[in-house]
Amino acid sequence: MAREKIVGLGSMYVGRDPLLTLQTPPLGTAVAVAIYDPVNSVGGLLAAILPDSMLDESRGMDEPCLFVDTGLQALLREFARQGGQLAQAQVHAAGGMEVINGEQAYDLGPRNVMMLKNMLPVYDLQVAAAEFGGYLSMAMMLDLGSGEVTLKRPGKATPFVLCRK
C-alpha cells in the first residue's frame, strides 16, 4: 500500500522505498529540489526556505536544509550515501513564488531560485524540468517508486506532472 511522507519546509528526505511518495507543503517563496536515480531507485526531496547560509552561518551548520546552498549539499551527500549516482540523476525543481505587493528588499522567492541556479553547476547538475516564480504557491511530490514528479496547485483538482518516468 502506497504511503506519503511530508517533507517540511527547511528539511529533506532521501530514500529507496518504492511505495513512498514524498511531498512538500505549499512552498511559497521556498524552493524544492527533487533528485532521482532511476537505475538505483534512490530519490530525495529538499524544501529550502532561505537562499544563503551566510545569513546565519551557525544555523546553516545546525540546520542546513533551511538554506538552498547548504541544503543542496546535504541532499546530495545523503543521496550518494544511499547509493544514488549523480551522473544518472534526474533533478527537478519548483517554488520561489514572488510576493504580490511584498517588501522588495527581501525578494526571497527570486533569490532562492537564483541561488539554486548558481549552485547546480558546482555539482555538475542540470535541472530537467522546473516551475519557478509566479504568484501562486505550489507543493511538490516525488514518487520514489517511479521517479514521477508532480506539482499541486491551489484550486486545481489534478496535479501537474513535471516529470513522468
MARMIFI-500332 format. One record per residue (C-alpha): z, x, y; residue in one letter. Coordinates in Angstrom, 3 decimals, decimal comma. Each point is the difference from the previous one (the first is absolute). Layout:
N
{pz = Z; px = X; py = Y; res = A}
...
This chain:
165
{pz = 0,000; px = 0,000; py = 0,000; res = M}
{pz = -1,023; px = 1,389; py = 3,402; res = A}
{pz = 2,733; px = 0,936; py = 2,448; res = R}
{pz = 0,085; px = 0,721; py = 3,710; res = E}
{pz = 1,966; px = 2,656; py = 1,873; res = K}
{pz = 0,480; px = -0,134; py = 3,752; res = I}
{pz = -0,402; px = 3,388; py = 1,660; res = V}
{pz = 2,009; px = -0,427; py = 3,181; res = G}
{pz = -0,939; px = 1,397; py = 3,372; res = L}
{pz = 1,046; px = 3,639; py = 0,188; res = G}
{pz = -0,211; px = 0,480; py = -3,760; res = S}
{pz = -2,385; px = 0,743; py = -2,873; res = M}
{pz = -0,380; px = -0,500; py = -3,713; res = Y}
{pz = -2,089; px = 1,889; py = -2,563; res = V}
{pz = -0,396; px = -1,084; py = -3,609; res = G}
{pz = -2,156; px = -0,523; py = -3,072; res = R}
{pz = 1,054; px = -3,475; py = -1,170; res = D}
{pz = -3,254; px = -1,969; py = -0,579; res = P}
{pz = 1,860; px = -3,304; py = 0,305; res = L}
{pz = 1,365; px = 0,787; py = 3,470; res = L}
{pz = -1,487; px = -0,904; py = 3,371; res = T}
{pz = 1,384; px = 1,740; py = 3,060; res = L}
{pz = 0,119; px = -1,923; py = 3,274; res = Q}
{pz = 1,078; px = 0,759; py = 3,552; res = T}
{pz = 1,515; px = -2,582; py = 2,307; res = P}
{pz = -2,136; px = -0,837; py = 3,067; res = P}
{pz = -0,748; px = 3,390; py = 1,543; res = L}
{pz = -0,197; px = -0,735; py = 3,715; res = G}
{pz = -0,472; px = 3,377; py = 1,701; res = T}
{pz = 0,922; px = 1,861; py = -3,207; res = A}
{pz = -2,690; px = 1,492; py = -2,246; res = V}
{pz = -0,263; px = -0,234; py = -3,774; res = A}
{pz = -1,695; px = 2,539; py = -2,236; res = V}
{pz = -0,943; px = -0,847; py = -3,574; res = A}
{pz = -1,009; px = 2,797; py = -2,354; res = I}
{pz = -1,269; px = -0,464; py = -3,542; res = Y}
{pz = -1,235; px = 2,347; py = -2,713; res = D}
{pz = -2,200; px = -2,114; py = -2,314; res = P}
{pz = -0,154; px = 2,657; py = -2,718; res = V}
{pz = 3,761; px = 0,492; py = -0,350; res = N}
{pz = 0,968; px = -3,540; py = 1,133; res = S}
{pz = 2,483; px = 1,215; py = 2,613; res = V}
{pz = 0,335; px = -1,806; py = 3,303; res = G}
{pz = 2,202; px = -0,063; py = 3,037; res = G}
{pz = 0,565; px = -1,853; py = 3,234; res = L}
{pz = 1,543; px = 1,240; py = 3,257; res = L}
{pz = 0,982; px = -2,156; py = 2,996; res = A}
{pz = 0,757; px = 2,264; py = 2,982; res = A}
{pz = 1,361; px = -1,320; py = 3,289; res = I}
{pz = -0,253; px = 2,927; py = 2,430; res = L}
{pz = -2,724; px = 2,621; py = 0,456; res = P}
{pz = 1,735; px = 3,338; py = 0,318; res = D}
{pz = 3,226; px = 1,370; py = -1,475; res = S}
{pz = 0,293; px = 2,276; py = 3,032; res = M}
{pz = 1,470; px = -3,089; py = 1,695; res = L}
{pz = 3,138; px = 0,558; py = -2,092; res = D}
{pz = -0,266; px = 3,040; py = -2,288; res = E}
{pz = 3,318; px = -0,515; py = -1,811; res = S}
{pz = -0,874; px = -3,618; py = -0,751; res = R}
{pz = -3,447; px = 1,135; py = -1,157; res = G}
{pz = 1,711; px = 2,212; py = -2,567; res = M}
{pz = 2,473; px = -2,689; py = -1,102; res = D}
{pz = -2,423; px = -2,950; py = 0,090; res = E}
{pz = -3,509; px = 1,475; py = -0,165; res = P}
{pz = -1,752; px = -3,315; py = -0,651; res = C}
{pz = 0,924; px = -1,306; py = 3,435; res = L}
{pz = -2,674; px = 2,314; py = 1,410; res = F}
{pz = -3,706; px = 0,264; py = -0,781; res = V}
{pz = -0,034; px = 3,817; py = -0,166; res = D}
{pz = 2,997; px = 0,571; py = -2,262; res = T}
{pz = -0,536; px = -3,282; py = -1,879; res = G}
{pz = -3,530; px = 0,965; py = -1,000; res = L}
{pz = 1,262; px = 3,376; py = -1,174; res = Q}
{pz = 2,758; px = -1,674; py = -2,066; res = A}
{pz = -2,470; px = -2,513; py = -1,471; res = L}
{pz = -2,431; px = 2,716; py = -1,066; res = L}
{pz = 2,772; px = 2,162; py = -1,463; res = R}
{pz = 1,332; px = -2,873; py = -2,143; res = E}
{pz = -3,534; px = -1,059; py = -0,947; res = F}
{pz = -0,701; px = 3,514; py = -1,329; res = A}
{pz = 3,415; px = 0,185; py = -1,704; res = R}
{pz = -0,863; px = -3,144; py = -1,977; res = Q}
{pz = -3,365; px = 1,403; py = -1,091; res = G}
{pz = -2,323; px = -1,248; py = 2,729; res = G}
{pz = -2,883; px = 2,324; py = 0,876; res = Q}
{pz = -1,018; px = 0,142; py = 3,669; res = L}
{pz = -3,547; px = 1,050; py = -0,932; res = A}
{pz = -0,648; px = -3,395; py = -1,604; res = Q}
{pz = 2,314; px = -2,107; py = 2,149; res = A}
{pz = -1,195; px = -3,045; py = 1,884; res = Q}
{pz = 1,746; px = -0,507; py = 3,347; res = V}
{pz = 0,109; px = -3,254; py = 1,960; res = H}
{pz = 1,867; px = -0,747; py = 3,203; res = A}
{pz = 0,846; px = -2,912; py = 2,274; res = A}
{pz = 2,176; px = -1,044; py = 2,915; res = G}
{pz = 0,500; px = 1,462; py = 3,432; res = G}
{pz = -0,085; px = -3,357; py = 1,742; res = M}
{pz = -0,378; px = 0,036; py = 3,766; res = E}
{pz = 2,657; px = -1,838; py = 1,971; res = V}
{pz = -1,274; px = -2,697; py = 2,374; res = I}
{pz = 1,475; px = 0,514; py = 3,470; res = N}
{pz = 2,232; px = 2,657; py = -1,508; res = G}
{pz = 1,384; px = 3,099; py = 1,578; res = E}
{pz = -2,945; px = 2,410; py = 0,065; res = Q}
{pz = 2,269; px = 3,059; py = 0,170; res = A}
{pz = 0,978; px = -0,456; py = -3,645; res = Y}
{pz = -3,363; px = -1,180; py = -1,373; res = D}
{pz = 1,381; px = 0,532; py = -3,523; res = L}
{pz = -2,771; px = -1,641; py = -2,002; res = G}
{pz = -2,836; px = 2,186; py = 1,308; res = P}
{pz = 2,242; px = 3,092; py = -0,058; res = R}
{pz = 0,887; px = -0,629; py = -3,663; res = N}
{pz = -3,694; px = -0,362; py = -0,868; res = V}
{pz = -0,912; px = 3,163; py = 1,910; res = M}
{pz = 2,737; px = 2,012; py = -1,748; res = M}
{pz = -1,226; px = -1,200; py = -3,390; res = L}
{pz = -3,602; px = 0,877; py = 0,842; res = K}
{pz = 1,151; px = 3,463; py = 1,125; res = N}
{pz = 2,137; px = 0,595; py = -3,102; res = M}
{pz = -2,495; px = -0,978; py = -2,719; res = L}
{pz = -2,325; px = 3,021; py = 0,491; res = P}
{pz = 3,035; px = 2,291; py = -0,334; res = V}
{pz = 0,161; px = -1,144; py = -3,644; res = Y}
{pz = -3,795; px = -0,149; py = -0,366; res = D}
{pz = 0,138; px = -3,799; py = -0,359; res = L}
{pz = -2,305; px = -2,691; py = 1,326; res = Q}
{pz = 0,678; px = -3,700; py = 0,295; res = V}
{pz = -2,343; px = -2,027; py = -2,233; res = A}
{pz = 0,691; px = -3,190; py = 1,969; res = A}
{pz = 2,300; px = -0,932; py = 2,857; res = A}
{pz = 0,915; px = -2,909; py = 2,233; res = E}
{pz = 1,670; px = 1,201; py = 3,211; res = F}
{pz = 1,016; px = -1,556; py = 3,306; res = G}
{pz = -0,549; px = -3,544; py = 1,089; res = G}
{pz = 2,605; px = -2,433; py = 1,199; res = Y}
{pz = 1,116; px = -1,544; py = -3,289; res = L}
{pz = 2,396; px = 1,593; py = -2,439; res = S}
{pz = -0,961; px = 0,418; py = -3,636; res = M}
{pz = 1,667; px = 0,956; py = -3,261; res = A}
{pz = -1,564; px = 2,402; py = -2,523; res = M}
{pz = 0,115; px = -0,293; py = -3,789; res = M}
{pz = -0,880; px = 2,562; py = -2,677; res = L}
{pz = -0,420; px = -1,115; py = -3,616; res = D}
{pz = 1,121; px = 2,960; py = -2,132; res = L}
{pz = -1,924; px = -1,340; py = -2,996; res = G}
{pz = -3,431; px = -0,209; py = 1,621; res = S}
{pz = 0,278; px = 1,989; py = 3,229; res = G}
{pz = -1,102; px = -3,066; py = 1,973; res = E}
{pz = 1,188; px = 0,022; py = 3,618; res = V}
{pz = 0,260; px = -3,281; py = 1,898; res = T}
{pz = 1,203; px = -1,081; py = 3,411; res = L}
{pz = 1,882; px = -3,216; py = 0,752; res = K}
{pz = -0,570; px = -1,390; py = 3,470; res = R}
{pz = 1,942; px = -2,790; py = 1,682; res = P}
{pz = -1,632; px = -3,386; py = -0,327; res = G}
{pz = -2,370; px = 1,130; py = -2,764; res = K}
{pz = 0,430; px = -1,623; py = -3,406; res = A}
{pz = -1,634; px = 2,816; py = -1,955; res = T}
{pz = 0,511; px = 3,741; py = 0,407; res = P}
{pz = -2,824; px = 2,182; py = 1,313; res = F}
{pz = -1,103; px = 2,536; py = -2,625; res = V}
{pz = -0,178; px = 3,463; py = 1,552; res = L}
{pz = -0,783; px = 1,748; py = -3,298; res = C}
{pz = -0,990; px = -1,421; py = -3,363; res = R}
{pz = -0,096; px = 2,124; py = -3,144; res = K}
